[in-house]
Amino acid sequence: MNYFARKSLSETEFSAELARILIVDDSNPVTRVVVKYLDQAGYKDVLAINDSTRAVETIDQYRPDLIILDLIMPEIGGLEIMELIKDKPYFKDITILVFSAADKGTKFRSIRLGAAGFVDKPVSRIELVESVEAALKVF
């Protein structure tokens, strides 16, 4: 059950340790760095996948609070993943943070599909953690 479905916790009780974060990016070195940055910031329930064809299945099973999603990937791009999950009942409970070097037009399309924001690649630890905290409203 994700944070948003946990009725017994108030927002003031929420912490980084409770957040379930899924990273979908085709670059293993990038996901390793992102996992490291999030771990250093106290996020412990982080799953990274590098195969975009497994993204929808993984989202269905893992039910993350936040998805850090690359837009430009082989096989299935981030916009396609957003299209595939937008009608799922749990989608409204998932925050999507686009993590990409895509052009602004593509990023704005992701916002129209429901992304909460985006972080440019390459990313600094501070920028990533602040963006995740803002997306999850962790302060």
URNOR-V184896 format. One record per residue. N is the residue number from 1. RES is the residue in one letter. SS is DSSP state (helix for helix, strand for strand, loop for the rest). Layout:
n: <N	N>
res: <RES	RES>
ss: <SS	SS>
//
This chain:
n: <1	2	3	4	5	6	7	8	9	10	11	12	13	14	15	16	17	18	19	20	21	22	23	24	25	26	27	28	29	30	31	32	33	34	35	36	37	38	39	40	41	42	43	44	45	46	47	48	49	50	51	52	53	54	55	56	57	58	59	60	61	62	63	64	65	66	67	68	69	70	71	72	73	74	75	76	77	78	79	80	81	82	83	84	85	86	87	88	89	90	91	92	93	94	95	96	97	98	99	100	101	102	103	104	105	106	107	108	109	110	111	112	113	114	115	116	117	118	119	120	121	122	123	124	125	126	127	128	129	130	131	132	133	134	135	136	137	138	139>
res: <M	N	Y	F	A	R	K	S	L	S	E	T	E	F	S	A	E	L	A	R	I	L	I	V	D	D	S	N	P	V	T	R	V	V	V	K	Y	L	D	Q	A	G	Y	K	D	V	L	A	I	N	D	S	T	R	A	V	E	T	I	D	Q	Y	R	P	D	L	I	I	L	D	L	I	M	P	E	I	G	G	L	E	I	M	E	L	I	K	D	K	P	Y	F	K	D	I	T	I	L	V	F	S	A	A	D	K	G	T	K	F	R	S	I	R	L	G	A	A	G	F	V	D	K	P	V	S	R	I	E	L	V	E	S	V	E	A	A	L	K	V	F>
ss: <loop	loop	helix	helix	helix	loop	loop	loop	loop	loop	helix	helix	helix	loop	loop	helix	helix	helix	loop	strand	strand	strand	strand	strand	loop	loop	loop	helix	helix	helix	helix	helix	helix	helix	helix	helix	helix	helix	helix	helix	loop	loop	loop	loop	strand	strand	strand	strand	strand	loop	loop	helix	helix	helix	helix	helix	helix	helix	helix	helix	helix	helix	loop	loop	loop	strand	strand	strand	strand	loop	loop	loop	loop	loop	loop	loop	loop	helix	helix	helix	helix	helix	helix	helix	helix	loop	loop	loop	loop	loop	helix	helix	helix	loop	strand	strand	strand	strand	strand	strand	loop	loop	loop	helix	helix	helix	helix	helix	helix	helix	helix	helix	loop	loop	loop	loop	strand	strand	strand	strand	loop	loop	loop	loop	helix	helix	helix	helix	helix	helix	helix	helix	helix	helix	helix	helix	loop	loop	loop>
//
